[in-house]
Amino acid sequence: MSRIGLRPIPVPQGTKITIDGSTVTVKGANGELTRTFHLDMSIVEQEGSLIVSRPSDSKLHRSLHGLSRTLLANMVQGVTEGFSKRLEIQGVGYRAEKTGSNLTLRLGYSHPVIVEPAGGNSFELEGLLNIIVRGPDKEAVGQQAAEIRLLRKVEPYKGKGIRYAGEQVRRKAGKSAKVGA
């Protein structure tokens, strides 16, 4: 039995849900998200909440039940509150600037790296070293943050690069001094 799948999803005021067969559209203050779910999952709106149910207890239906409910809950949360990921830049001369809606990163390359927002995302800067990626779609926010992080992964010797806020990086010891005569 799926404990997550059985929980109803509360729909906040001002959020409009449209269910057309297996396609669900959620509109809210932060935008509009549409997703097509598996045909076997039934999604019903009752008394200000959404309920996802499955037709049988087969392994496929059990696995889809919790997944469908979580994806739908993320859609509702995304259009009402939104999602965000924080990134930190560490390194001498590394910095970020916002030009229009784009993000210009100086990461020690011979050229600046320009990142365009994708999937309805937006960028915010806190100083020159902290980046916040915001958007209504949790998947798009995570993907954009991962792509920015890959532009200069944290190296293990000095810890320079882009990392998630609060991420612990394993540091390696450098070359040890040669002992002897």
C-alpha positions in Angstrom: 0.0 0.0 0.0 1.4 3.4 -1.0 1.2 5.8 2.0 2.3 8.7 -0.2 -0.2 8.0 -2.9 -3.1 7.9 -0.6 -2.6 11.4 0.8 -4.9 14.0 -0.8 -3.2 17.1 -2.3 -4.7 20.3 -0.9 -5.3 22.9 -3.6 -4.7 26.5 -2.4 -7.0 29.4 -3.2 -6.4 31.0 -6.6 -5.0 27.8 -8.1 -7.0 26.5 -11.1 -6.9 22.8 -11.9 -8.0 21.4 -15.3 -8.2 17.6 -15.8 -8.6 16.4 -19.3 -8.3 12.6 -19.3 -4.7 11.9 -18.2 -3.5 15.4 -18.8 -3.5 17.8 -15.9 -3.0 21.6 -16.1 -2.3 23.6 -13.0 -2.5 27.5 -13.2 -1.4 29.7 -10.3 0.4 32.9 -9.4 3.8 31.7 -10.7 2.7 30.3 -14.0 1.1 27.3 -15.6 2.3 23.7 -15.7 1.0 20.8 -17.8 1.8 17.1 -17.4 0.4 13.9 -18.9 0.2 11.1 -16.4 -0.1 7.3 -17.0 -3.5 6.3 -18.4 -4.2 3.9 -15.6 -3.9 6.5 -12.9 -7.1 8.4 -12.2 -7.0 11.9 -10.8 -10.1 13.5 -9.3 -10.7 16.9 -7.7 -12.9 16.7 -4.6 -13.7 19.3 -2.0 -10.7 21.5 -2.7 -8.1 18.7 -3.0 -6.8 16.3 -5.6 -6.9 12.5 -5.1 -4.9 10.1 -7.2 -6.1 6.4 -7.2 -4.9 3.2 -8.9 -7.0 0.5 -10.5 -5.2 -2.5 -8.9 -2.4 -3.6 -6.6 0.0 -4.8 -9.4 3.6 -3.8 -9.0 3.4 -1.3 -11.9 0.3 0.4 -10.5 1.8 0.6 -7.0 4.9 2.3 -8.3 3.0 4.7 -10.5 0.6 5.7 -7.6 3.2 7.4 -5.4 5.0 8.9 -8.3 1.9 10.4 -9.9 0.8 11.9 -6.6 4.3 13.4 -5.9 4.6 14.9 -9.4 1.1 16.4 -9.1 1.9 17.8 -5.6 5.1 19.4 -7.0 3.1 21.0 -9.8 0.6 22.6 -7.3 3.5 23.8 -5.0 5.4 25.1 -8.0 2.7 27.4 -9.3 1.8 28.7 -5.8 5.2 29.0 -4.0 7.8 28.0 -6.6 11.1 26.2 -6.1 14.7 27.5 -5.7 18.2 26.1 -5.6 21.2 28.0 -4.2 24.7 27.9 -5.6 27.9 29.2 -4.2 31.0 30.2 -6.2 34.4 29.9 -4.6 37.7 30.8 -6.1 39.9 33.9 -6.7 38.5 35.9 -9.5 35.4 33.8 -10.0 32.2 35.9 -10.0 28.7 36.1 -11.4 26.8 39.1 -12.9 23.3 39.4 -14.2 22.9 40.9 -17.7 19.2 41.3 -18.4 17.7 37.9 -17.6 20.9 36.1 -18.5 23.7 35.2 -16.1 27.3 36.0 -17.0 29.9 33.9 -15.1 33.6 34.5 -14.9 35.1 31.2 -13.9 38.8 31.4 -14.8 38.3 30.6 -18.5 39.6 32.9 -21.2 36.0 34.0 -21.9 32.9 34.8 -19.8 30.2 32.0 -19.8 26.7 33.2 -20.5 23.8 31.1 -19.1 20.2 31.7 -20.4 17.3 30.8 -18.1 15.3 27.8 -19.3 11.9 26.4 -18.6 10.5 29.6 -17.0 13.4 29.9 -14.5 14.9 33.2 -13.3 18.2 34.0 -11.6 18.9 36.1 -8.6 22.3 37.1 -7.2 23.3 37.7 -3.6 26.6 39.6 -4.0 29.0 38.3 -6.6 29.3 34.7 -5.3 25.8 33.4 -4.6 23.3 32.4 -7.3 19.7 31.5 -6.7 17.8 29.7 -9.5 14.0 30.1 -9.1 11.1 28.7 -11.1 7.7 26.9 -11.0 8.9 23.5 -12.3 11.0 21.6 -9.8 12.6 19.5 -12.5 13.7 22.5 -14.6 15.1 24.3 -11.6 17.2 21.3 -10.5 18.4 20.7 -14.1 19.4 24.4 -14.6 21.3 24.4 -11.3 23.1 21.2 -12.2 24.1 22.6 -15.6 25.5 25.7 -13.9 27.4 23.6 -11.4 28.9 21.5 -14.2 30.4 24.7 -15.8 33.2 24.6 -13.1 32.9 21.6 -10.8 34.6 21.9 -7.5 38.1 20.6 -7.6 39.2 18.6 -4.5 42.6 20.3 -3.8 41.7 23.9 -3.3 37.9 23.7 -3.3 37.5 26.1 -6.2 34.4 26.0 -8.3 30.6 26.1 -8.1 28.8 24.1 -5.5 25.3 23.8 -4.0 24.8 25.8 -0.8 25.8 23.7 2.1 27.5 21.0 0.0 30.4 19.3 1.6 33.4 18.8 -0.7 36.0 16.1 0.2 39.4 17.7 0.1 42.5 15.9 -0.8 45.9 16.5 0.5 48.4 17.9 -2.0 51.8 16.5 -2.8 53.6 15.8 0.4 57.1 17.3 0.8 59.9 14.9 0.0 61.6 13.8 3.2 65.2 12.6 3.2 68.7 13.3 2.3 
